[in-house]
Amino acid sequence: MTLGTIHGAADLLREVIGGVAKLGMRTLVAIGPSADPAELGALPASASIGRWVPQARLWPYVDVAIHHGGSGTVLGALAHGVRQLIIPQAADQPANARAITRAGAGRYLAPAQVTADAVAESVQNIVSNGSFADAAQRLRREIEQMPSPADFAAQLPDLLAR
């Protein structure tokens, strides 16, 4: 779970952590530089907090990514077929959240909608409804079929010549 490097409001983080804890799921929370771990107060035993976590190394172990909807996190999760609950804050994040929802690979909650109960309900729906996993895996396969950056770079001169 992360809200990115800018929008890590402690009250929002507490609601998300509380919602996931209601489901008995473990949560790793990356708070970035914008939140103070002390502001989160007492946390459930199922929650671990860190400023930064290596997302690329964690994706194989993630059931649901709960995040802000930044493009890097969205695409990282998609590349590994991970379902998503997005809480968009700014910039491209609302558009990314709507795109993931339309594609069926997740849901989103506006920050004003975030309560522990709303998070628990959303995550439970994402986990229990197989269509989210199916959509996330379909998108993963599509990404895998795309050319690698090296392959694309090799094709670039021909594409520019056209």
C-alpha positions, 0 to 999 in steps of 0.5 A: 500500500502506498499513496506515493511520495507526496500525498501520504496523509496520516488519516487516509493511511490509517483508514486504509490500514484499518480496512485491510486489517478488518479482512485479516490481511497483512499490509506493507505500507510505504509512506514515503517522505510526506508522512510521519510514522508516529502520526499513524498511532498504534497499528494492527500487528498485520501492518508493517510500515516503511518509508520506501519498499522495493515494489519491483521485488514485491509484486510476485507476493502481492494479492491487491495493490492499494495505491495512489494511481501513479503511472509507475505503480499502475504499470508495475502492478499490471505487468505482474497481473496484480489487482488494484484498489486505487485512491487517486490524489492528483495529476494523472491518477484519477484517469489511471484509476478510471482506466483500471476500473474500466479494464476490470482489473480493479476499483477506485475510491475517491479520497473523500470516500475512504473509510475503513469499511469502504476499503474493506468492502472494496478489497473483499470484492476485488479478492472474491470476484474472480473477474478482477484477477482474470482482467489483471492477468489478461492485461499482464499477458498483453504487456508481455506481448509488447516489444521490449525497450531494446526491440522498440529502440531497434525498430525506431529508425524504421518507424521514423523513416515512414 
